Amino acid sequence: MQLKRGVAIISALLSCSAYAGVRNYVASIEQSHWSLATSTPLQCTLKHTIPNFGTAVFNSKAGRSTDLGFVLQMKRKPERATRASLRSVAPSWRPGVPARDIVSVTYQAQYDAEVPKQAAWVMLTELEQGMQPTFFYQDWYNPFDQVAVSLNSANFQNSYFEFVSCIDSLLPYSFEDIAFTVLNFRDKNGKLTSDSRRKLSRIREFLAYDPTLELVLIDAYTDSFGSEDTNMAISNEQADKLRQFFVDAGIEDDRIVSQGHGEKRHIATNVSSRGRAQNRRVVIRMER
């Protein structure tokens, strides 16, 4: 008897229509709206409102590898940990198309629901094919209620293609990749090495889109060749140049702390040219 009842419930859930005994949250065709809420080289965000429930959000950020996250933002957060099944279900106007399992997730108490990266990509491709990714779970307020929360694929295509185009334009590095940067000089009074110039260009490019840094720490060092006073003056000059670089990039002057240390705090020997090259450095640390 219990087995038959369970089969009946599952069958009702998979029909993705107005289920008896199941609260179904899904936008109607007229309500279904997808929007590219954020589109910059640092972040892409695609949103979909689910009436009376919350918002479905796909998000991708700049980084070394293509990333994708999904979160189901709920107006009412779970009261306790709740197991949910995420399935791809055909809308009511496509009868006979079988549902497909995507992943099982657990809603943590008082948190929005998230799904793994691979499952998020599957959700996008299922939506592209006109399917409706749907979360099924037991209501945490009422033990007799089942809940189904669906993403409607209506009006999805245009915003989806804009989202994919945005992802293709994301910077190939994140803030974490530049937050701690070490620059080196070809010689004591010379220019930055080519690798250091590339690092500085990445910082400049990133700050062009997000200059909201809380703190920038700049520490300049030299090798031990020459007098201590000369080395201190050189390191101070290098620190000041980098300070001006950040000011020109739009960072407020009072958020920048720069200091020259001369020939102090060596990290390598000064006997070899390679060691001296390592000691001629500027260390940049950024926080936000």
C-alpha positions as CSV (number, residue, x, y, z in Angstrom):
1,M,0.0,0.0,0.0
2,Q,2.8,2.4,0.9
3,L,4.7,1.6,-2.3
4,K,1.6,2.3,-4.4
5,R,1.1,5.6,-2.6
6,G,4.8,6.6,-3.2
7,V,4.5,5.8,-6.9
8,A,1.4,7.9,-7.1
9,I,3.1,10.9,-5.5
10,I,6.1,10.7,-7.8
11,S,3.9,10.4,-10.9
12,A,2.0,13.5,-9.8
13,L,5.2,15.4,-9.3
14,L,6.6,14.6,-12.7
15,S,3.5,15.7,-14.5
16,C,4.6,19.3,-13.7
17,S,1.0,20.6,-13.9
18,A,-1.3,21.8,-11.1
19,Y,-0.6,18.8,-8.9
20,A,-3.1,17.7,-6.3
21,G,-1.5,18.0,-2.8
22,V,1.6,19.7,-4.2
23,R,2.4,23.3,-4.1
24,N,3.9,24.3,-7.4
25,Y,5.9,27.5,-7.8
26,V,6.5,28.5,-11.4
27,A,6.2,31.6,-13.5
28,S,3.4,31.5,-16.1
29,I,4.4,32.1,-19.8
30,E,3.3,35.7,-19.3
31,Q,5.3,36.1,-16.1
32,S,8.4,34.2,-17.3
33,H,11.2,36.8,-17.6
34,W,14.9,36.2,-17.8
35,S,17.3,39.1,-17.4
36,L,21.1,39.6,-17.7
37,A,21.4,41.5,-14.4
38,T,25.2,41.9,-14.5
39,S,27.4,42.0,-17.6
40,T,31.0,43.0,-17.1
41,P,34.4,41.5,-17.7
42,L,34.4,40.6,-14.0
43,Q,31.0,39.0,-13.5
44,C,27.9,37.8,-15.4
45,T,24.6,37.2,-13.7
46,L,21.4,35.7,-15.2
47,K,18.2,36.0,-13.1
48,H,14.7,34.6,-13.3
49,T,11.9,35.5,-10.9
50,I,9.7,32.7,-9.5
51,P,6.5,34.4,-8.3
52,N,5.7,34.0,-4.6
53,F,8.9,32.0,-4.0
54,G,12.1,33.8,-4.9
55,T,14.7,34.2,-7.6
56,A,16.8,31.7,-9.6
57,V,20.3,33.1,-10.2
58,F,23.1,31.8,-12.5
59,N,26.4,33.5,-11.9
60,S,29.9,33.4,-13.4
61,K,33.0,35.3,-12.3
62,A,36.3,36.1,-13.9
63,G,39.0,33.5,-13.2
64,R,41.6,31.2,-14.7
65,S,38.9,28.6,-15.5
66,T,35.3,29.1,-16.5
67,D,33.1,29.0,-13.4
68,L,29.4,28.8,-13.0
69,G,27.3,28.9,-9.9
70,F,23.6,28.6,-9.3
71,V,21.6,29.7,-6.3
72,L,17.8,29.4,-5.6
73,Q,17.1,32.5,-3.5
74,M,14.1,31.8,-1.3
75,K,11.8,34.4,0.4
76,R,11.4,31.9,3.2
77,K,14.6,30.1,4.1
78,P,14.5,26.4,5.2
79,E,13.8,25.8,8.8
80,R,16.0,22.7,8.8
81,A,18.2,20.7,6.5
82,T,16.0,19.4,3.7
83,R,16.8,16.9,0.9
84,A,15.7,17.9,-2.5
85,S,15.7,16.3,-6.0
86,L,16.5,18.4,-9.0
87,R,15.0,17.1,-12.2
88,S,14.5,18.3,-15.7
89,V,10.8,18.2,-16.5
90,A,8.9,18.9,-19.7
91,P,6.4,21.7,-19.5
92,S,2.7,20.9,-19.7
93,W,2.6,21.8,-23.4
94,R,5.1,19.0,-24.2
95,P,3.3,15.9,-23.0
96,G,5.1,12.5,-23.2
97,V,8.7,13.9,-22.8
98,P,10.3,11.9,-19.9
99,A,11.8,13.7,-16.9
100,R,15.6,13.4,-16.3
101,D,17.4,13.4,-13.0
102,I,20.0,16.2,-12.6
103,V,21.3,16.0,-9.0
104,S,20.2,15.7,-5.4
105,V,20.9,18.6,-3.1
106,T,20.4,19.5,0.5
107,Y,18.9,22.8,1.6
108,Q,20.8,23.9,4.7
109,A,18.8,25.5,7.5
110,Q,18.5,29.3,6.9
111,Y,20.4,29.3,3.6
112,D,19.5,29.5,0.0
113,A,19.9,26.4,-2.1
114,E,23.0,26.0,-4.3
115,V,23.9,23.3,-6.8
116,P,27.3,22.1,-8.0
117,K,29.0,23.7,-11.1
118,Q,28.3,20.7,-13.4
119,A,24.6,20.6,-12.4
120,A,24.3,24.3,-13.1
121,W,25.6,23.8,-16.6
122,V,23.1,21.0,-17.1
123,M,20.3,23.2,-16.0
124,L,21.2,25.8,-18.6
125,T,21.4,23.3,-21.4
126,E,18.0,21.8,-20.3
127,L,16.5,25.3,-20.3
128,E,17.9,25.9,-23.8
129,Q,16.1,22.8,-25.0
130,G,12.8,24.0,-23.6
131,M,12.8,21.9,-20.4
132,Q,12.1,23.1,-16.9
133,P,14.6,22.3,-14.1
134,T,12.5,21.6,-11.1
135,F,13.3,21.2,-7.4
136,F,11.1,18.7,-5.5
137,Y,11.1,18.5,-1.7
138,Q,9.1,17.9,1.4
139,D,7.8,21.1,2.9
140,W,9.7,21.9,6.1
141,Y,6.6,23.6,7.7
142,N,3.9,21.1,6.8
143,P,4.8,17.3,6.7
144,F,1.8,16.6,4.5
145,D,2.9,19.0,1.7
146,Q,5.1,18.4,-1.2
147,V,6.7,21.4,-3.0
148,A,7.8,21.7,-6.6
149,V,9.8,24.8,-7.7
150,S,10.3,25.2,-11.5
151,L,12.4,27.4,-13.8
152,N,10.3,28.3,-16.8
153,S,12.1,28.1,-20.1
154,A,9.7,30.6,-21.8
155,N,11.5,33.7,-23.0
156,F,14.9,32.2,-22.0
157,Q,16.8,32.1,-25.3
158,N,17.8,35.8,-25.8
159,S,19.0,36.4,-22.3
160,Y,20.8,33.1,-22.2
161,F,22.8,33.8,-25.4
162,E,23.7,37.2,-23.9
163,F,24.8,35.4,-20.7
164,V,27.0,33.0,-22.7
165,S,28.6,35.9,-24.6
166,C,29.3,37.6,-21.4
167,I,31.0,34.5,-20.0
168,D,33.2,34.4,-23.1
169,S,34.3,37.9,-22.3
170,L,35.3,37.4,-18.7
171,L,38.9,38.2,-17.7
172,P,41.1,35.1,-17.4
173,Y,42.1,35.9,-13.9
174,S,40.3,36.9,-10.6
175,F,41.0,39.4,-7.9
176,E,42.6,36.6,-5.9
177,D,45.1,36.2,-8.7
178,I,46.3,39.8,-8.4
179,A,45.7,40.5,-4.7
180,F,49.3,39.6,-3.9
181,T,51.7,40.6,-6.6
182,V,55.5,40.8,-6.7
183,L,57.2,43.1,-9.3
184,N,60.8,42.9,-10.2
185,F,63.3,45.3,-11.9
186,R,65.8,44.5,-14.6
187,D,68.4,46.6,-12.6
188,K,68.4,48.9,-9.7
189,N,67.6,52.0,-11.6
190,G,66.0,50.3,-14.5
191,K,62.5,49.4,-15.7
192,L,60.3,46.6,-14.6
193,T,60.9,43.2,-16.2
194,S,58.5,42.3,-19.0
195,D,56.7,39.8,-16.7
196,S,56.2,42.5,-14.1
197,R,54.8,44.9,-16.7
198,R,52.3,42.2,-17.7
199,K,51.3,41.8,-14.0
200,L,50.8,45.5,-13.7
201,S,48.8,45.6,-16.8
202,R,46.5,43.0,-15.4
203,I,46.0,45.0,-12.2
204,R,45.2,48.1,-14.3
205,E,42.7,46.2,-16.4
206,F,41.0,44.8,-13.3
207,L,40.8,48.1,-11.5
208,A,39.2,49.7,-14.6
209,Y,36.1,47.6,-13.9
210,D,36.3,47.4,-10.1
211,P,38.3,50.1,-8.4
212,T,36.6,49.4,-5.0
213,L,39.7,48.5,-3.0
214,E,39.7,49.0,0.8
215,L,43.5,49.0,1.2
216,V,46.6,48.8,-0.9
217,L,50.0,48.1,0.7
218,I,53.1,48.7,-1.3
219,D,56.6,47.7,-0.1
220,A,59.7,48.4,-2.3
221,Y,63.1,46.8,-1.8
222,T,66.5,46.9,-3.5
223,D,69.6,44.7,-3.5
224,S,72.6,45.6,-1.3
225,F,74.8,47.1,-4.0
226,G,75.5,50.8,-3.3
227,S,75.1,52.8,-0.1
228,E,72.2,52.3,2.3
229,D,71.1,55.9,1.8
230,T,71.1,55.5,-2.0
231,N,69.2,52.2,-1.8
232,M,66.6,53.7,0.5
233,A,66.0,56.6,-1.8
234,I,65.6,54.3,-4.8
235,S,63.1,52.1,-3.0
236,N,61.1,55.2,-1.8
237,E,61.0,56.4,-5.4
238,Q,59.8,53.1,-6.7
239,A,57.1,52.9,-3.9
240,D,56.0,56.4,-4.8
241,K,55.7,55.6,-8.5
242,L,53.5,52.6,-7.7
243,R,51.4,54.7,-5.3
244,Q,50.7,57.1,-8.2
245,F,49.8,54.2,-10.4
246,F,47.0,53.3,-8.1
247,V,45.9,56.9,-7.6
248,D,45.7,57.2,-11.4
249,A,43.6,54.0,-11.4
250,G,41.0,55.7,-9.2
251,I,42.0,54.5,-5.8
252,E,41.7,57.1,-3.0
253,D,45.1,58.2,-1.7
254,D,44.2,57.6,1.9
255,R,43.6,53.9,1.1
256,I,47.2,53.4,-0.1
257,V,50.1,52.8,2.2
258,S,53.5,52.8,0.5
259,Q,57.0,52.4,2.0
260,G,60.5,51.9,0.8
261,H,62.7,49.5,2.7
262,G,66.0,49.9,0.8
263,E,68.3,46.9,1.1
264,K,66.5,45.4,4.1
265,R,64.6,42.1,4.2
266,H,66.4,40.3,1.4
267,I,64.8,37.1,0.2
268,A,67.9,35.8,-1.7
269,T,71.7,36.1,-1.8
270,N,73.3,39.3,-3.2
271,V,76.3,37.4,-4.4
272,S,74.7,36.2,-7.6
273,S,73.0,38.3,-10.3
274,R,69.9,36.1,-10.0
275,G,69.7,36.6,-6.2
276,R,70.0,40.4,-6.6
277,A,67.3,40.4,-9.2
278,Q,65.0,38.7,-6.7
279,N,65.8,41.2,-4.1
280,R,65.0,44.2,-6.4
281,R,61.2,43.9,-5.9
282,V,58.0,45.7,-5.1
283,V,55.4,43.7,-3.2
284,I,51.8,44.8,-3.7
285,R,49.0,43.6,-1.4
286,M,45.4,44.5,-2.1
287,E,42.3,44.0,0.1
288,R,38.6,44.7,-0.5
